[in-house]
Amino acid sequence: MRPATLLSAFLLALATPAAAAPPPPARGTVALTFDDLPELALVEDQDYADALTTALLAGLRRHHYPATGFVVGGKLEERVPARQSAILQQWLDAGMELGNHTFSHESPREIGAAAYIADIAHDDAVLRTLLAPRGLKPRWFRHPYLETGTTAAARRAIDTWLRRHGYRVAPVTIVPSDYEFAEPYDAALARHDDVHARALRRAWLSYLQRSIVWYRQAAHALFGRDIAHVLLLHATRLNADTVDDLAAILERNRLKVVPLSRAMRDPAYRTPDTYVGKDGLDWLSRWELTLKKPLPWDEFREPSARIQAEYARVDKDAETTPLTLEQSAPPAAEEEPAPAP
């Protein structure tokens, strides 16, 4: 190549823009909510519950994250009741808000609307006793399993009771199924299997990243924009051990943590939810039915089959007797790399 041609090629290269990097995600907001308080742990040990609570709350406060925890009142009667109650005091001392998650965590599909309302009322009494010395009242309700009523009449009765008693239903728009990773993680720690525990942490964080990306895309499909999201998590040792990783993922996705009350100001939450049925659906799925706009389900991924199988082996709420902690499942496979934000 002649010198003039070399120079021309060099100048052309300078003038040709490099392949553009994918644009960063738009800035958004998310509210953190934690179900099944005082805690969710496979290990039935009060010291374990106390330690994960202390670590989780310390992590949330370290990052200045507000959160709302949803209380299952019947759990205050487990193990050491005074210490279970003390866990909820820790949440309040940390500046977090507590909401109603029913007393027994029963499904309205299983027990019917009347018994379900009674269960909500039972939990309401527990919460009001807990909050009254601080001058507080419960204002948020989270349906167990996200089931809101199997018939129009049942749902209307439940909604009417909640409204008359000052409750607002706390929707969910990001559901990363953390419990499917958390109980196997508890089991791995109980076996002192640190290698498997690290693999589960990596799998969980990869799936969390994937979930955040998908649910934000789904919101765009419905509203043509990002919305203020509500993330459903649980008070587990896994989440306690990965608070800093959660913060890094939220930062990478340019999501600012806000109180639930602020997230609920988004106009998206005025969208009618007309779903009636036996399934527990997140609110994007409900709005998909209302707005008759399809979500990108072809791109949605459940936790890997291996994670689901391991969870089924140790699930303490399964109808079959779960295996003992010593009967360990094979190590979980790594999740596929999460899509770039």
C-alpha positions as CSV (number, residue, x, y, z in Angstrom):
1,M,0.0,0.0,0.0
2,R,1.3,3.4,-1.0
3,P,2.0,6.0,1.8
4,A,-0.9,8.2,0.7
5,T,-3.2,5.2,0.9
6,L,-2.0,4.4,4.3
7,L,-2.6,7.9,5.5
8,S,-6.1,7.8,4.0
9,A,-6.9,4.6,5.8
10,F,-5.6,6.0,9.1
11,L,-7.7,9.1,8.7
12,L,-10.8,7.1,7.8
13,A,-10.3,4.9,10.9
14,L,-10.2,8.1,13.1
15,A,-13.3,9.4,11.5
16,T,-15.2,6.1,11.8
17,P,-16.9,5.7,15.2
18,A,-16.2,2.6,17.2
19,A,-19.0,0.2,17.9
20,A,-21.2,1.8,20.4
21,A,-21.4,0.3,23.9
22,P,-24.9,-0.6,25.0
23,P,-26.4,2.5,26.7
24,P,-26.7,2.3,30.5
25,P,-30.1,1.6,31.9
26,A,-32.3,4.6,32.8
27,R,-32.3,5.7,36.4
28,G,-35.1,4.2,38.3
29,T,-36.4,3.5,41.8
30,V,-37.2,0.3,43.8
31,A,-38.7,-0.4,47.2
32,L,-37.3,-3.3,49.2
33,T,-39.8,-5.6,50.9
34,F,-39.1,-8.6,53.0
35,D,-41.8,-11.2,53.6
36,D,-42.3,-13.8,56.4
37,L,-40.8,-12.0,59.3
38,P,-39.4,-12.6,61.9
39,E,-37.2,-14.5,59.5
40,L,-37.2,-17.3,56.9
41,A,-34.6,-20.1,57.7
42,L,-34.4,-23.8,57.1
43,V,-32.3,-24.1,60.3
44,E,-34.6,-24.2,63.3
45,D,-32.2,-22.4,65.7
46,Q,-32.9,-19.2,67.5
47,D,-29.2,-18.1,67.5
48,Y,-29.2,-18.6,63.7
49,A,-32.3,-16.4,63.3
50,D,-30.9,-13.7,65.6
51,A,-27.6,-13.6,63.7
52,L,-29.0,-13.4,60.2
53,T,-31.4,-10.6,61.4
54,T,-28.6,-8.6,62.9
55,A,-26.4,-9.0,59.8
56,L,-29.3,-8.2,57.4
57,L,-30.3,-5.0,59.2
58,A,-26.7,-3.9,59.6
59,G,-26.3,-4.3,55.8
60,L,-29.4,-2.4,55.0
61,R,-28.5,0.4,57.3
62,R,-24.9,0.5,56.0
63,H,-26.3,1.3,52.6
64,H,-29.0,3.6,54.0
65,Y,-31.8,1.4,52.6
66,P,-35.3,1.8,53.9
67,A,-37.3,-1.5,53.8
68,T,-40.7,-2.8,54.7
69,G,-41.0,-6.2,56.5
70,F,-44.2,-8.2,56.5
71,V,-45.0,-10.1,59.7
72,V,-46.5,-13.5,60.1
73,G,-47.7,-13.3,63.7
74,G,-47.8,-17.0,64.4
75,K,-44.1,-17.2,64.0
76,L,-43.7,-15.2,67.2
77,E,-44.8,-18.4,69.0
78,E,-42.0,-20.5,67.6
79,R,-38.7,-21.5,69.3
80,V,-38.1,-18.7,71.8
81,P,-41.1,-16.3,71.6
82,A,-39.5,-13.4,73.5
83,R,-36.5,-13.5,71.1
84,Q,-38.7,-13.8,68.0
85,S,-40.5,-10.7,69.2
86,A,-37.2,-9.0,69.8
87,I,-36.3,-9.5,66.2
88,L,-39.3,-7.4,65.2
89,Q,-38.2,-4.7,67.7
90,Q,-34.8,-4.8,65.9
91,W,-36.5,-4.0,62.6
92,L,-38.3,-1.1,64.2
93,D,-35.2,0.1,65.9
94,A,-33.4,0.1,62.5
95,G,-36.1,2.5,61.2
96,M,-37.9,-0.1,59.1
97,E,-41.6,-0.4,58.7
98,L,-43.7,-3.5,59.5
99,G,-46.8,-4.7,57.7
100,N,-49.4,-7.4,57.9
101,H,-48.7,-10.8,56.2
102,T,-51.5,-12.7,58.1
103,F,-51.1,-14.6,61.3
104,S,-50.7,-18.1,59.8
105,H,-49.5,-17.5,56.2
106,E,-52.5,-19.4,54.9
107,S,-53.8,-19.2,51.3
108,P,-57.3,-17.8,50.7
109,R,-57.7,-20.5,48.1
110,E,-57.2,-23.1,50.8
111,I,-59.1,-21.7,53.8
112,G,-61.7,-19.5,52.1
113,A,-62.4,-15.7,52.5
114,A,-63.9,-15.7,55.9
115,A,-61.1,-17.6,57.6
116,Y,-58.6,-15.6,55.6
117,I,-60.0,-12.3,56.9
118,A,-60.0,-13.7,60.4
119,D,-56.3,-14.6,60.0
120,I,-55.6,-11.0,58.8
121,A,-57.4,-9.6,61.8
122,H,-55.5,-11.9,64.2
123,D,-52.2,-10.6,62.7
124,D,-53.6,-7.0,62.9
125,A,-54.1,-7.4,66.6
126,V,-50.5,-8.6,67.1
127,L,-49.1,-5.7,65.0
128,R,-51.1,-3.0,66.7
129,T,-49.9,-4.2,70.1
130,L,-46.3,-4.2,68.8
131,L,-46.5,-0.8,67.2
132,A,-48.7,1.2,69.6
133,P,-45.9,2.0,72.1
134,R,-44.1,3.7,69.2
135,G,-47.2,5.7,68.1
136,L,-47.4,3.7,64.9
137,K,-50.2,1.7,63.1
138,P,-49.9,-0.9,60.4
139,R,-50.8,0.4,57.0
140,W,-49.4,-2.2,54.5
141,F,-50.7,-5.7,53.8
142,R,-49.0,-8.4,51.7
143,H,-51.0,-11.4,50.5
144,P,-49.2,-14.7,51.2
145,Y,-48.3,-16.4,47.9
146,L,-49.6,-13.2,46.2
147,E,-53.1,-14.8,46.2
148,T,-55.8,-12.2,46.4
149,G,-59.0,-14.3,46.2
150,T,-60.3,-17.1,44.0
151,T,-63.7,-15.5,43.3
152,A,-64.9,-11.9,42.8
153,A,-67.0,-12.2,45.9
154,A,-64.1,-13.4,48.0
155,R,-61.8,-10.8,46.7
156,R,-64.3,-8.1,47.3
157,A,-64.8,-9.2,50.9
158,I,-61.1,-9.3,51.6
159,D,-60.5,-5.9,49.9
160,T,-63.4,-4.3,51.9
161,W,-62.0,-5.5,55.2
162,L,-58.5,-4.2,54.4
163,R,-59.8,-0.8,53.3
164,R,-62.0,-0.4,56.4
165,H,-59.1,-1.1,58.7
166,G,-56.7,1.3,57.0
167,Y,-54.6,-1.1,54.9
168,R,-53.3,-0.8,51.4
169,V,-52.1,-3.9,49.6
170,A,-48.4,-3.9,48.8
171,P,-48.0,-5.0,45.2
172,V,-44.9,-6.8,43.9
173,T,-43.3,-6.1,40.5
174,I,-40.0,-8.0,40.8
175,V,-40.1,-11.6,42.1
176,P,-36.7,-13.3,42.0
177,S,-37.7,-16.4,43.9
178,D,-34.9,-15.9,46.5
179,Y,-36.3,-18.6,48.8
180,E,-35.4,-21.3,46.2
181,F,-31.8,-20.4,46.7
182,A,-32.0,-19.4,50.4
183,E,-33.0,-22.8,51.9
184,P,-30.4,-24.8,50.1
185,Y,-27.9,-22.1,51.2
186,D,-29.0,-22.7,54.8
187,A,-28.5,-26.4,54.3
188,A,-25.0,-25.9,52.9
189,L,-24.0,-23.8,55.8
190,A,-25.3,-26.3,58.3
191,R,-23.2,-29.0,56.6
192,H,-20.2,-26.6,56.7
193,D,-20.0,-26.9,52.9
194,D,-18.5,-23.5,52.1
195,V,-17.8,-24.4,48.4
196,H,-21.4,-25.2,47.7
197,A,-22.5,-22.1,49.7
198,R,-20.4,-19.9,47.5
199,A,-21.8,-21.5,44.3
200,L,-25.3,-20.8,45.6
201,R,-24.5,-17.2,46.3
202,R,-23.1,-16.8,42.8
203,A,-26.2,-18.5,41.3
204,W,-28.5,-16.3,43.3
205,L,-26.8,-13.0,42.4
206,S,-26.8,-14.0,38.7
207,Y,-30.5,-14.8,38.8
208,L,-31.3,-11.6,40.7
209,Q,-29.6,-9.6,38.0
210,R,-31.4,-11.4,35.3
211,S,-34.7,-10.9,37.1
212,I,-34.3,-7.2,37.5
213,V,-33.5,-6.7,33.8
214,W,-36.5,-8.8,32.7
215,Y,-39.0,-7.1,35.0
216,R,-37.9,-3.7,34.0
217,Q,-38.3,-4.7,30.3
218,A,-41.8,-6.1,31.2
219,A,-42.7,-2.7,32.7
220,H,-41.7,-1.0,29.5
221,A,-43.9,-3.4,27.5
222,L,-46.9,-2.3,29.6
223,F,-46.3,1.4,30.2
224,G,-43.6,2.4,27.6
225,R,-41.4,3.5,30.5
226,D,-39.7,2.3,33.7
227,I,-41.9,2.4,36.8
228,A,-41.1,2.5,40.5
229,H,-40.6,-1.2,41.3
230,V,-41.3,-3.2,44.4
231,L,-38.8,-6.1,45.0
232,L,-40.0,-9.1,47.0
233,L,-37.3,-10.7,49.2
234,H,-37.2,-12.6,52.4
235,A,-35.2,-12.2,55.7
236,T,-32.8,-15.0,55.1
237,R,-29.1,-15.7,55.8
238,L,-28.5,-15.7,52.0
239,N,-29.8,-12.1,51.8
240,A,-27.9,-11.1,54.9
241,D,-24.7,-12.4,53.4
242,T,-25.2,-10.7,50.1
243,V,-26.5,-7.2,51.0
244,D,-23.3,-5.6,49.6
245,D,-23.8,-7.6,46.4
246,L,-27.4,-6.5,46.2
247,A,-26.2,-2.9,46.5
248,A,-23.7,-3.4,43.7
249,I,-26.4,-4.9,41.4
250,L,-28.8,-2.0,42.2
251,E,-26.1,0.5,41.5
252,R,-25.2,-1.2,38.2
253,N,-28.8,-1.1,37.2
254,R,-29.1,2.5,38.4
255,L,-31.9,1.8,40.8
256,K,-32.3,3.9,43.9
257,V,-33.9,2.4,46.9
258,V,-36.9,4.3,48.2
259,P,-39.6,3.7,50.8
260,L,-42.6,1.7,49.7
261,S,-44.8,4.7,50.2
262,R,-42.8,6.7,47.7
263,A,-42.8,3.9,45.1
264,M,-46.5,3.6,45.4
265,R,-46.9,7.2,44.2
266,D,-46.1,6.0,40.7
267,P,-49.2,6.4,38.5
268,A,-48.7,2.8,37.4
269,Y,-50.1,1.7,40.7
270,R,-53.4,3.3,39.8
271,T,-53.8,0.7,37.0
272,P,-56.8,-1.5,37.8
273,D,-56.0,-5.0,38.9
274,T,-59.0,-7.0,37.8
275,Y,-57.5,-10.5,38.2
276,V,-59.6,-13.1,40.1
277,G,-58.3,-16.7,40.4
278,K,-56.4,-19.3,42.3
279,D,-52.9,-18.3,41.2
280,G,-50.6,-15.8,42.9
281,L,-49.6,-13.3,40.3
282,D,-47.2,-10.4,40.5
283,W,-48.6,-7.1,39.5
284,L,-47.1,-6.8,36.1
285,S,-48.8,-10.1,35.2
286,R,-52.1,-8.7,36.6
287,W,-51.7,-5.6,34.6
288,E,-50.9,-7.6,31.5
289,L,-54.5,-9.0,31.7
290,T,-56.0,-5.6,32.4
291,L,-54.2,-3.7,29.7
292,K,-54.2,-6.7,27.2
293,K,-50.6,-6.1,26.4
294,P,-48.3,-9.1,26.3
295,L,-45.2,-9.4,28.4
296,P,-41.9,-10.8,26.9
297,W,-42.4,-14.2,28.4
298,D,-40.2,-15.8,25.8
299,E,-37.2,-14.2,27.5
300,F,-38.3,-15.1,31.0
301,R,-36.3,-17.7,32.9
302,E,-37.2,-19.6,36.1
303,P,-34.3,-20.6,38.4
304,S,-32.4,-23.4,36.9
305,A,-33.8,-26.9,37.1
306,R,-31.0,-27.9,39.4
307,I,-31.7,-25.1,41.8
308,Q,-35.4,-26.0,41.8
309,A,-34.6,-29.7,42.5
310,E,-32.3,-28.8,45.4
311,Y,-34.9,-26.5,46.9
312,A,-37.5,-29.3,46.6
313,R,-35.2,-31.6,48.5
314,V,-34.9,-29.3,51.5
315,D,-38.1,-27.2,51.5
316,K,-39.4,-27.3,55.0
317,D,-42.9,-26.3,53.9
318,A,-43.2,-29.1,51.4
319,E,-46.0,-31.6,52.0
320,T,-43.6,-34.4,52.0
321,T,-41.0,-34.7,54.8
322,P,-37.9,-32.9,53.7
323,L,-34.5,-34.6,53.9
324,T,-32.3,-33.9,56.8
325,L,-29.5,-31.4,56.4
326,E,-26.9,-34.1,56.2
327,Q,-28.6,-35.6,53.1
328,S,-27.2,-33.0,50.9
329,A,-28.2,-32.3,47.3
330,P,-25.5,-32.2,44.6
331,P,-23.9,-28.9,44.1
332,A,-26.0,-26.4,42.2
333,A,-24.9,-25.5,38.6
334,E,-24.0,-22.0,38.0
335,E,-26.7,-19.9,36.5
336,E,-26.2,-18.6,33.0
337,P,-24.4,-15.3,32.9
338,A,-26.9,-12.5,33.5
339,P,-27.7,-10.2,30.5
340,A,-25.8,-6.9,30.5
341,P,-27.8,-4.1,32.1
